[in-house]
Amino acid sequence: MATTVFSGCSSSRKSEPFYGPLKGNDVKILDGQKVFMKNCNKCHPQGESGLGPALNNKGYVPSFIIKFQIRNGLGVMPSFSKERISPEELDNLIEYLKALRKK
Amino acid sequence: MNQYNKKFRFYLIACLAALSISSCYFMHSSSGGGEAKWKAPRQINPKDIAILKGYTIEPVASGLTFPTGITFDESGQAYVVESGYSYGEVFTTPRLLRLEAGGKTTTIAKGQNNGPWTSVFFYKGNFYVAEGGELEGGKILKITPDGKVSELVKGLPSLGDHHTNGAIVGEDGYIYFGQGTATNSAVVGEDNAKFGWLKRKPDFHDIPCRDITLTGENFESKNILSPASKEEVATGAFSSYGTPTKKGQVIKGKIPCSGSIMRIPLGGGSLELIAWGFRNPFGLAFSPQGQLFVTENAYDDRGSRPVWGAGDVLWAVEKDKWYGWPDYSAGDPLTNKDFTPPGEKELKFLIENHPASPPKPVAILGVHSSSNGFDFSRSSSFGFIGDAFIAQFGDQAPTVGKVLNPVGFKVVRVNIKTGDIEDFAVNNSKDNGPASILGSGGLERPVAVRFNPKGDALYVVDFGVLMMTKQGASPQMNTGVIWRITKGE
């Protein structure tokens, strides 16, 4: 549990200088990237740790858990209602996060 | 494994994941990019920088002291300004330098003890410099090629946290510049004493550009100006330290004002307000289509009215619009719980009658990234035509607030149509951060970028080492570098 706690704060380098741009033209992933940039990037810059922890280095986490956290917040992380991120946008955001982690 | 065990495992994983993420912020101490010890000299090694495939970065000059801007004359000759001031209250001599072959410099002009010089722009035979004005107020200077300095405007409200910035000349022949605010969020407090200016200028405060009506929120603090006294004082918005305000009180607007973009004619003359409601509008640039854009350094988690989670912003500037400071961040109201510092009460508005809803931002950059000088690519010889390249000076944690990992210390590329932000040049290391804490020879604190007139090279002005100690900022002289990025490997 301690390993999990502290590893949650470390980062992974997967941005374009390291791994190149995201591959493919999947519309869902591209839309998800826009949602990420509008809502998530400021605390998790390019998916790395900044004000918040890294998002791009997590192993498998079920989508429903990620959605739960986004909708309800957790600790210092705020919640994002359906008015801020619609259900369709949330689905696309998950696809983007998956693509980011696969890099 | 039966279904109950499967469900138990799922919920256990969920709880562990939640615990790891929620514990992160409170269990982890601040780990900003300046929060480490550093030993001179600065190493310089472009191989320690990861850059987008197909591009090359190389150093062209080093040993500079607090460089903040670069420009080019008609022949493509590069010139750099050294600011003459750094946070940490270090005053040196502002200078305009010509970059010579081999990284040498020739001094063209020196300034008075009124830095920082925050930018330089060459236009039709002369240089135009934003003098930040920490001691005497901000100015816009004109400097001739033979080094003669004259003032086009002076007395700008730059005596506080933020300065006169980013002077550029538009095709209309006007000089546009940014004017930063005195405070973090419109209330003078202890944090401003730590910056150094409150005891020097105890009556200084933010000035609105238009008349505003206050909600009368006041903030208590120990009397910093009389430490022997145990009294507490109340300070209101847009007021000097120890001056409370009342609900319905009107603060008259005037020009020049805090948190604005203004312009003057090329030869000097009347100040004209272009837009207001910014916190620290630092970098200005015109897009290839002629639209003015600005980078805004957003709120910090400090002072009498701390704000949490406010990302820096890239804005398209529209005339006469209000951009939200001190009650909005990137278009969202500060009363939104997102901006409440952990463990603090929810923020309240300071202004009763907001001029309008702020515009939507073009892009929202990292919290505490200090996204500063930027430029647009205009040529296929570099690529990414129309994209903005932004220098991120990097966090000054813990003074600005706590971060889990260094933020900034890189050059990013922004697609202004989609708002997508991508790293372009970052240090090649396991973690993000400046070269000084990584023990490498890469980027330290990029503060500005500018394309050369041909558009085939992007120059990066790297301020140098600035550590964050218990006493505050600790800048290191002679550690500034100019980098050049070109297409090709």
Contacts between the chains, C-beta under 8 A, distances in Angstrom:
chain1	res1	chain2	res2	distance
A	1	B	16	6.5
A	1	B	19	7.0
A	4	B	16	5.2
A	4	B	17	7.6
A	4	B	19	7.2
A	4	B	20	4.4
A	5	B	19	6.5
A	5	B	20	5.0
A	5	B	23	4.8
A	5	B	24	7.4
A	5	B	27	6.6
A	6	B	27	7.8
A	6	B	28	7.9
A	7	B	20	7.1
A	8	B	17	8.0
A	8	B	20	3.5
A	8	B	21	5.3
A	8	B	23	7.4
A	8	B	24	5.1
A	9	B	24	4.5
A	9	B	28	5.1
A	9	B	404	5.2
A	9	B	405	7.4
A	10	B	405	8.0
A	10	B	431	7.6
A	11	B	405	5.5
A	11	B	431	5.5
A	11	B	432	6.5
A	13	B	50	7.7
A	13	B	426	7.8
A	13	B	429	7.6
A	13	B	430	7.0
A	13	B	431	7.8
A	13	B	432	7.4
A	15	B	422	6.7
A	15	B	423	3.7
A	15	B	426	6.7
A	16	B	52	5.4
A	16	B	422	4.9
A	16	B	423	5.6
A	16	B	424	7.2
A	17	B	50	3.8
A	17	B	51	5.4
A	17	B	52	5.4
A	17	B	53	7.8
A	17	B	423	5.5
A	17	B	424	7.1
A	17	B	425	6.8
A	17	B	426	5.6
A	17	B	428	7.8
A	18	B	50	5.8
A	20	B	53	6.2
A	21	B	422	7.4
A	33	B	418	7.9
A	33	B	420	5.9
A	34	B	418	6.0
A	34	B	419	6.5
A	34	B	420	7.0
A	37	B	363	6.8
A	37	B	364	7.0
A	37	B	418	7.6
A	37	B	419	5.0
A	37	B	420	5.5
A	37	B	421	6.1
A	38	B	364	6.7
A	38	B	419	6.6
A	41	B	311	7.4
A	41	B	364	6.4
A	41	B	365	7.6
A	41	B	366	7.2
A	41	B	421	6.1
A	42	B	309	7.1
A	42	B	310	7.8
A	42	B	311	3.0
A	42	B	312	7.9
A	42	B	330	8.0
A	42	B	364	5.0
A	42	B	365	6.8
A	42	B	366	5.9
A	42	B	367	5.1
A	43	B	309	6.3
A	43	B	311	7.8
A	43	B	367	6.0
A	45	B	365	7.6
A	45	B	366	4.0
A	45	B	369	6.9
A	45	B	407	6.2
A	45	B	421	7.7
A	46	B	421	7.0
A	46	B	422	7.0
A	46	B	423	5.7
A	48	B	405	6.9
A	48	B	432	5.9
A	49	B	404	5.0
A	49	B	405	3.8
A	49	B	432	7.9
A	50	B	366	5.2
A	50	B	367	6.4
A	50	B	368	7.6
A	50	B	369	7.6
A	50	B	403	6.0
A	50	B	404	6.9
A	50	B	405	6.0
A	50	B	406	7.9
A	50	B	407	4.1
A	51	B	309	6.4
A	51	B	366	7.6
A	51	B	367	4.3
A	51	B	368	6.9
A	51	B	401	7.9
A	51	B	403	5.5
A	51	B	404	6.8
A	51	B	407	6.9
A	52	B	24	7.7
A	52	B	25	7.5
A	52	B	404	6.7
A	53	B	20	8.0
A	53	B	21	5.8
A	53	B	24	4.6
A	53	B	25	7.9
A	53	B	404	6.0
A	54	B	405	7.7
A	58	B	17	7.8
A	61	B	13	7.5
A	61	B	17	5.7
A	62	B	10	6.8
A	62	B	13	7.6
A	62	B	14	7.7
A	65	B	13	7.5
A	65	B	14	4.8
A	65	B	17	6.3
A	65	B	18	7.9
A	68	B	14	7.6
A	69	B	18	6.9
A	69	B	21	7.4
A	74	B	18	5.6
A	74	B	21	6.0
A	74	B	22	5.0
A	75	B	21	6.8
A	75	B	22	3.1
A	75	B	23	7.4
A	75	B	24	7.7
A	75	B	25	6.1
A	75	B	26	7.3
A	76	B	22	7.6
A	76	B	25	4.7
A	76	B	26	7.7
A	76	B	308	8.0
A	76	B	342	4.9
A	77	B	21	7.2
A	77	B	22	7.6
A	78	B	309	7.5
A	78	B	337	6.2
A	78	B	338	4.2
